[in-house]
Amino acid sequence: MRKKSSTPNRGFRVADQIQRDLTTLIARELKDPRVGMVTIQAVEVTPDYAHAKVFFSVLVGDPVECETALNQAAGFLRNGLFKKLMIHTVPTLHFQFDRTTERAADMNALIAKAVSSRATDDEG
C-alpha cells in the first residue's frame, strides 16, 4: 500500500510554483539571445521531485535554438529556483517546446476555411 502524502496536491502546487518562478527567472536573469519571448505553458514534476518537464512556447525566435539554450541554462535556472523554493529537492529541469498553440492556430485556420467554403456553397 502506498503511503499517502501528508499534503494533498503538493506535486501540483510545486509544479505551479516552479512555473511562476521560472517565468520570472527567464525574463529577468537569463541573458541568452537565443531565448526570445518565452511562455512557460506547463510543468510536470515526477513524484519524487527529481525531474521536471517544462513545456514552453515561443512568440518570437526559433523554437529549436530556444529549447537548446534553455536546456543549456537549466543548471543556472535550477540554481535560481533553489534560492526561491522552500523545498528539500529542486528537480532537474528538462525543457520541451510545446506545439499546442501552433496546432490550435492550424485547427482554427482549417475551421475558418471550412466555414467560409460552406458559406459560399450555401449562397450558390
Backbone torsions as a table, in degrees:
resi	resn	phi	psi	omega
1	MET	NA	132.6	-178.1
2	ARG	-77.2	139.9	179.3
3	LYS	-73.1	132.0	177.7
4	LYS	-72.1	140.6	176.6
5	SER	-66.8	143.6	-179.4
6	SER	-69.7	-26.1	177.4
7	THR	-123.3	115.6	-178.4
8	PRO	-66.0	146.3	178.5
9	ASN	62.2	22.1	-178.3
10	ARG	-61.4	-41.1	180.0
11	GLY	-58.4	-41.9	179.1
12	PHE	-66.7	-40.0	-179.6
13	ARG	-68.2	-39.2	177.3
14	VAL	-64.4	-45.3	178.9
15	ALA	-60.3	-42.3	179.5
16	ASP	-63.6	-42.3	179.2
17	GLN	-66.6	-40.3	177.3
18	ILE	-61.2	-42.7	179.6
19	GLN	-59.4	-47.0	-179.6
20	ARG	-65.3	-45.5	-178.2
21	ASP	-67.5	-38.3	178.2
22	LEU	-64.7	-39.3	177.9
23	THR	-56.9	-45.8	179.3
24	THR	-66.8	-46.2	-178.1
25	LEU	-61.7	-44.8	-179.0
26	ILE	-64.6	-41.8	-178.5
27	ALA	-68.7	-39.7	-171.5
28	ARG	-99.9	-33.8	-170.9
29	GLU	-103.4	-30.8	-174.0
30	LEU	-82.6	122.4	-175.2
31	LYS	-108.5	15.3	-178.2
32	ASP	-73.4	124.8	-179.0
33	PRO	-67.7	-19.4	178.9
34	ARG	-72.5	-20.5	180.0
35	VAL	-91.2	106.8	-179.4
36	GLY	-86.4	-138.7	178.7
37	MET	-83.0	99.3	-174.6
38	VAL	-100.8	137.6	172.9
39	THR	-118.2	124.8	176.0
40	ILE	-80.7	115.5	-176.6
41	GLN	-84.0	-43.0	-177.0
42	ALA	-161.2	158.8	175.0
43	VAL	-133.0	128.9	176.0
44	GLU	-115.1	121.5	-178.4
45	VAL	-106.4	136.3	176.5
46	THR	-68.1	156.3	-177.4
47	PRO	-57.8	-28.6	179.4
48	ASP	-91.5	5.1	178.8
49	TYR	60.8	22.6	-179.6
50	ALA	-82.9	-32.3	-176.6
51	HIS	-135.7	150.1	175.8
52	ALA	-136.9	126.3	172.8
53	LYS	-88.4	126.2	-179.3
54	VAL	-112.7	115.2	179.9
55	PHE	-96.0	129.4	-176.9
56	PHE	-135.1	160.4	172.0
57	SER	-127.1	159.8	-176.5
58	VAL	-122.9	129.1	177.1
59	LEU	-81.4	-43.5	-179.3
60	VAL	-130.4	134.8	175.8
61	GLY	114.8	175.1	-178.9
62	ASP	-87.1	121.1	-177.5
63	PRO	-61.5	-35.8	-178.2
64	VAL	-67.9	-46.4	177.8
65	GLU	-63.1	-40.2	-179.6
66	CYS	-64.3	-43.2	178.6
67	GLU	-62.1	-42.8	177.7
68	THR	-61.0	-46.8	-178.6
69	ALA	-63.3	-42.6	-179.9
70	LEU	-65.9	-40.5	178.6
71	ASN	-68.0	-32.7	175.3
72	GLN	-70.2	-30.9	-179.5
73	ALA	-90.7	4.5	-175.6
74	ALA	-57.6	-39.9	179.2
75	GLY	-64.2	-43.8	177.5
76	PHE	-61.2	-44.9	-179.1
77	LEU	-67.9	-37.8	177.8
78	ARG	-63.7	-40.4	177.5
79	ASN	-61.7	-40.4	176.3
80	GLY	-63.3	-36.4	178.1
81	LEU	-68.0	-35.6	177.4
82	PHE	-54.5	-40.9	-177.4
83	LYS	-72.3	-28.3	-175.6
84	LYS	-93.9	-41.0	-175.5
85	LEU	-82.4	144.3	178.1
86	MET	-105.9	54.4	177.2
87	ILE	-126.0	158.6	-175.3
88	HIS	-68.2	-44.4	-177.8
89	THR	-116.9	120.3	173.4
90	VAL	-96.3	125.4	-173.7
91	PRO	-67.4	154.1	170.9
92	THR	-71.5	133.0	-174.4
93	LEU	-93.1	136.0	176.4
94	HIS	-128.3	111.6	-176.5
95	PHE	-89.9	137.4	177.1
96	GLN	-135.7	133.4	177.1
97	PHE	-69.9	132.0	-177.8
98	ASP	-101.2	115.7	-177.8
99	ARG	-90.8	10.1	-176.6
100	THR	-59.6	-46.1	-178.6
101	THR	-67.0	-35.6	176.3
102	GLU	-61.4	-48.4	-179.5
103	ARG	-63.2	-38.9	179.4
104	ALA	-63.4	-41.9	178.6
105	ALA	-64.0	-41.4	178.0
106	ASP	-62.6	-43.2	179.6
107	MET	-64.4	-42.3	178.0
108	ASN	-60.8	-40.3	178.9
109	ALA	-64.6	-42.9	178.4
110	LEU	-63.6	-42.2	178.9
111	ILE	-63.8	-44.5	179.2
112	ALA	-61.9	-40.6	179.2
113	LYS	-64.3	-43.5	179.8
114	ALA	-64.7	-42.2	179.9
115	VAL	-64.6	-43.9	-178.1
116	SER	-68.2	-37.4	179.5
117	SER	-70.7	-32.4	177.1
118	ARG	-68.8	-37.6	179.6
119	ALA	-64.6	-40.8	179.7
120	THR	-70.0	-33.2	176.2
121	ASP	-66.3	-38.5	-178.8
122	ASP	-69.2	-29.8	-178.2
123	GLU	-72.5	-33.9	-174.0
124	GLY	-80.9	NA	NA
